[in-house]
Structure formats: structure tokens, C-alpha cells
Amino acid sequence: MSKTLAPILLLFTLLLSPPLFSHELRPAYLQIEQTSAGEFAVTWRVPARGELRLAMNVRFDDSVVAIAAPQAQLVNGFYAETWKIRHAHDLAGVTINIDGLQQTMTDALARITWLDGREQVLRLLPDQPQFTVDGKAGNGQVAGTYFALGVEHILLGIDHLLFVLALILLVTGGRQLLGTITAFTLAHSITLAAAVLGIVSVHQAPVEAVIALSIVFVATEILHKLRGRSTLAIRKPWLVAFGFGLLHGLGFAGALADIGVPQDAIPLSLAMFNIGVEAGQLLFIVAVTGLFVLFRRLPPVQQWQQYSNESAAVAVAWPVSYLVGGLAAWWLIERTVSMMI
């Protein structure tokens, strides 16, 4: 029965999966950089798709004076505005509000840098859309901000989660799952650090396309396993996890590059972002495992297993592998076409 339903579920997924869901929901970003005594350059970026963008705007209190009209453009999936402001006391005590943030499901990262090397970094949420400039972010604030961004990135990055889900279905046993996820974690930690530190630099478009391809590949290997075949990926899934994990790390680095890191706290922000990614990944694995345990204990499933030669694991793996692989194939086509336009 599961083999019969799989193609139908695949078609259903392709018809109902908009391109938006293939990427994580990126935060808005406010960069304020001091250029001279009392003057600052402001950059405000809001996630956009085509000509559409989230209706969010920056509002300073009345003590701040704009000295240049905003210049707007669309850049790499963001609507970006740049302008200049002046403040008599270098923004000390200024209240900044993100109008419209309350009506969204995203967040905003604010980063202020001064000529003397001071920085303030914080994360604004829909229920907390404003802040007061205090001159410097402590290590605790930086750590909390980038940890939360890491958790958010992995839990809203559907393509990364689907790859992890495919790995869960590919492995056999808890020991093999531990080794495979560890290899994936180690690999994307290496390339994330290398990219943030400037050791490697690649364009995000081909990286995202290959990430989609990695999901298609693992979904195909699941089907080979269900049909009783043996491949290198099935025997040693940790090799696949490590190889493709290097590419996923570059994807994580692209998200971190969009928001930047404090120059005086690069190791801390990088480490906490990566720990946040791992925490979110662990939450996802625990949730999937728990759901599967509950599924196997459902009376209809237990009764069905008595009259079928398939286990509950196999019954789940057939349709899910088609769903995951089909959705990833759709993303692969979309991302490849977008690179050619």
C-alpha cells in the first residue's frame, strides 16, 4: 500500500510546495556604522522576493536627524536602503524602533559600530520591536543573539532539515545514526568556520543547488535500501553525511554572511551560531524519533503490521523518501534555472 501511495504523495507535494519554503526565513538586518564625529551610515535590509518585500521600516527618535535621502535597491533577495544620519551624542540613549515587525513572523538583527571600536549587537522580535542604544554589547548578549540565530536558521531551513531526515531514514540503528550525524556536524562546522574566517569563498546560488541535489541523492539511496540493494552510501552513510555536510556548512555560512558578525567577537559569535545550529538539529532528531515511536504504537499500525510483511519503519520510509526526493528535485530545478537567468 505504501508503494502505491508514494507517487500520489509526490505529485501532491510538488503541486503545493511554493519556492519560498525551500529557504529559511532570513531576518531583517540593520547596520549603523559611524563615519565621523556625530555622523553614521545606515543600511536597512528586508527579505524580499521579486518586487515584494516585508513591510518593515526603521524609525529613530526625534533626536536623530537624517542628512541624506534613502537610496533603495534589490540585492541578493533583500530590499536594501542606505542613508546617513547625525546625532549630537553619537547615538547614546537613542531609541530605535522597527515599525511593522509586530505583524511578521521573522526577526531583525541590529548592529551598531563606532569609530573607537565599540559595537552593540542584538536581536529584535515581533513582541520586542525597539531598543535603546547603550554603547556596547557584552559577551552574554552576543552569545545569546548568535545562539538564537543558529537555532532559528536550522529549524526554518527546510532543505537542511530534509537532509537530516533523509539521513535518519538511511541509517540502521542508533550507533550508525550517531556516527552519521556526528560526521555531518563535523563537516558543516569546518566549512562554516572557513567561510566566516575568509579562508574559502563561494557563490551561494550553486551551493544551494547542490544542497538540493544532496537531498535527492540520499532519498534515492533510501529507495535502493528498501529494495534490498547495497551501495557505499548504505554501508557507510557517514561518508555521504561528511561529504555533503561540507556543502551544507557553506549554506550556513551564506546565512551568517547576510547578517555579519561583530569584528571584536568573531570566535564567540561563530561558535555560538554553530552551537545553535547543533541544538536545533538535535531538537529535530529527537522530535522525529519521538513521532516515529508514537506512530509504531498506534493500534491501526500495529494491526496492519500483523497482516503485512513490511515493518512500520519500511511503511514510513517509502512515502517519505518519495516526498523528500520529489521536493528536493523541484528545488534543484528551480535553483538551477535561476542561475541561468
Buried (B, 14 or more C-beta within 10 A) or exposed (E): EBEEBBEEBBEEBEEEBEEEBBBBBBBBBBBBBBEEEBBBBBBBBBBBBEEEBBEBBBEBBEBBEEEEEBEEEEEEBBBBBBBBBBBEEBBEEBBBBBEBBEEBEBBBBBBBBBEEEBBBBBBBBBEEBBBEBBEBBEEEBBBBBBBBBBBBBBBBBBBBBBBBBBBBBBBEEEEBBEBBBBBBBBBBBBBBBBBBEEEBEEEBBBBBBBBBBBBBBBBBBBBBBBEEEEEEBBEBBBEBBBBBBBBBBBBBBBBBBBBBBBEBBEEBBBBBBBBBBBBBBEEBBEEBEEEBEEEBEEEEBEEBBEEEEBEBEBBBBBBBBBBBBBBBBBBBEBBBEEEEE
